[in-house]
Structure formats: C-alpha cells, structure tokens
C-alpha cells in the first residue's frame, strides 16, 4: 500500500511544538480535564501577530494562528486498533483541526478519530471521525499551484468549537494478506516514543503525519456575523456585474496581479477613487480604517460592483441584473440575447472582507481561467455543529487550513454557502470573474467550485442552502451563457476517473464525485442537484 511511514516518524516535523508531557495513558479523564493553563507554544505554521495571550476581553480583527503537533506511535489499543496519535493533552485554544502529511498524492488508508475538551466547560467530547478522503480536493496535477512544492496531503478540516485539549488516534487499514492482529508499530508507548529511530513503521499510513489545530481569529467589532438571510425569489432580487473577460491567465504569473486594472496589489491603488462612491442600495457601509495592499487588491477585484472595502455585495432584481449585463456586455450579445439574456438575479454575497479574510495568507497574484462552463458542488465535510453566526469563523479556519497547512495559494473554493443560505466569496479575484480555484482535482479550469458548509453524507442539506446554490449558479453560470439543465464538454487535467486530456461530457451543475472518485458532496446533497438544476434554470427564465 502507498504511504510508508518513515521509520523516523517525528524527523520530518522538525519544527514540532515543545509541549508539556501528556498524562499517563491510564490517567482518568477528569484528571486530564483539570489541567492548568496551557504553556506558551510556538506557532509552527505562521503567525501574523501574537495571539498566545488570554482570550479575556474583546479582541479586534485577530488573524488567528496554527499549532502543529507530530503524531506519535501509541501502544496498540487492541479494542480500537489505534497505532498512531496523541494521548490527552492541554493546548492553546483552537476551533478547527485536521491531520496533515507530507505527500499530497498519498491517500490515508485508515481512520482518524479525535476528541476535544470544551474550553468553556472543561468537558471532553465523545470520539468523532475526521473525513480522511480529502486529497481529491486541490489544484490540477500539472498546475503551478500543485507543483509549488508547498502542497501537502490532509484530512478534511473538522470544526469542534473553542477547545483547549485534544486526543487523537489513527487506525490504519490492515495490510492485505496480513492477520489483523499484527502490530505494525511495536510496543512503544506514546510517552516513550521520541519519533526518532526505532519508532517503527506503519506501512499503511502516510509519512510525516501531524495534527494541525487552527484558531480562526475573531471578527472585527461590528462586522456582519454572516447569519441567515432570506433568499428572495426571482424578480425580487439579484443582479449581474461588470463581467470582464480576462483571457486565460498563465498560472502563477506575476503579471496576473496587475491584470484587469485593479486586480493586483499595485493595481488596486488605481481603484482608490471607488472609496468615495455611494454604496449600492442594500450594501453594508465599507469598514473604516487602513487597508493593507493585499486587502485593497482583493476588494478592488469587486470594485465595479461595490465600493472598495465593502463587506457585502447586494442583491439585484432580475430586471436590474439583465439590464446591467446588457449594458456591460452588449456588444458581445446577439440581438435575441440582448432582448432576453438568460441570467438569474444576482444574490447577496458576503465579501472576503465581510468574513474577515487575512489577506496576508494568500498568494498575491490572481489566476483566471478563460470562462465558467460548469459549477462543481461540494460539502466541506467539517461537521454540522455550527451556528450560522459562526460561519465566518469556519471560513477563516478553512482559509488558514488550506493555505498554511495544505500549502495552497488561497482558499480552494470559489464560493461557500452556510446552512442558513448565506453566500460567501471564496478564492480572491472577483466574484463575477472566472477565478481558477482548487476544488475538483482535474477539473478546475473553466469551472467554479461551490462548497456547502457541513457534512451531508447522512444528513439532508437545509433547503435554504440548496436554494442558495441554485440562485448562485443561475447568476454565475448565466454570466457565461450556460444552461443549468444542459451538459458541457470539459477537458480533464488528470484524476482517478478521467486521464489527463480526456474530453468529458459533464452536467453544467455537477457534484464533486462526478469528476473524481470521492464521496463529496455527500450522498444527501448530491441527490439534491437535480432540484438545483431545475431551480437555477427557472431563475434564469428558461
């Protein structure tokens, strides 16, 4: 099987945290739960400002931080089969976690379970499974993003809420042909294991496995919490945008930053005049205060829709959307299309500034594809135990996990939708532009990726979220003249279903599993895509 765990399990995590020793394996949960204040811990992944202080009092606009802990061999638990992990320990507060390893092309053939200690009560949760099939997300195999040398393999991120303690166990699949009672690690305990030579091998697990604990930071006072927002029916709201058609941008090209006038950090300076413009009706007033060059660049990518610094792009009516599309792209439309372009009303979208993106985490340049021919729907597989007011925190956590833990250039999804139906801007570059994401390996070109926050394998997605996906796709696909009920031709960039270069007929609105052999977006959400297609077509007036 792939993914040999190096005999020196901890060597690859040279920057590992210096943590207090875990309590003995036989220690009671109550004794662990009463652990004192966490010792100061170095932030391995990144830290833009210090955040190790106490969480008392209001903290404004905190970028967040990441703690990395190398997983160690455990005494073989005959009941669970765990061979690798961490015994209960106290850590700095975090809200999201995931297991990361060195090689993004290696799958984790096994099971990861965690339990965490609730910071507010000191109680330990039950064991939870972490979705291990996440390597199929990401950039296309031959793209510069994938070839950067920064990418890593990982589980899906799991949202656990504010926690200050953690325990992890990894249960590998037994090797084919070997008895299940074979112990692939040996008898070394977690306390005795140094992670150095003699730690043993786990033939079924990837090398360099570590646990990343993410603090997403806190919102700026007065920021929109991202709660539920009723989604209006066609004719009530929605609208287009000044759809620039940047040509196929060379991936990672530094020149992409200055493309489209206001897209790069330097180019954003030219959009300063937009700050004084009147906000569109229904838009939130832009935040005051100094914006970094990176924040200006991300905001300026939407400057034709809203003023610089806006936290939300307002909805437009169906008629306003059609009028704006004709005005902006009239010379490229036929007489029939000018009379009645098929585009859904633009829904309200929370901007990156609205959910509190730390723009220093992403790569500076923006990468575009030629157009958007299809939309791939995902779920984040991060669990459903979040409130809609917490959605911005989850997205900040995903952003940090994708960039600092997985090594991607930015958050992978183009858009995210919470369970209350609110839509959020994902990867930077402009919501109306064909930004190239990292969401469906092999099919990131000429597509957009939409992730519904939550896990929808056994749980039905909320109707508000399904409706929001339909409204978003009706607008986004309508900008490019795509019919949600039809199929389109896509060329695979390489994956486990279709070889690189193979032309594939794909539904214009597809699930992640349609382009890659994966369970995403979960069976329950995938079954709703037929309804999404018909509703989106209806919103377009088809």
Secondary structure by P-SEA (a helix, b strand, c coil): ccccccccccccccccccccccccccccaaaaaaccccccccccccccccccccccccccccccbbbbbbbbbccccccccccbbbcccccccccccccccccccccccbbbbbccccccccccccccccccccccccccccccccccccbbbbcccccccccccbbbbbbccccccccccccccccccccccccccccccccccccbbbbbbbcccccccccccccbbbbbccccccccccccccccccccccccccccccccaaaaaaacccccccccccccccccccccaaaaaaaaaaccccccccccbbbbcaaaaaaaaaaaccccccccccccccccccccccccccccccccccccbbbbcccccbbbbbbccccccccccaaaaaaaaaaaaaccccccccccccccccccbbbbbcccccccccccccccccccccbbbbbcccccccccccaaaaaaaaaaaaaccccccccccbbbbbbbccccccccccccccccccccccccccccccaaaaaaaaaaaaaaaaaacc
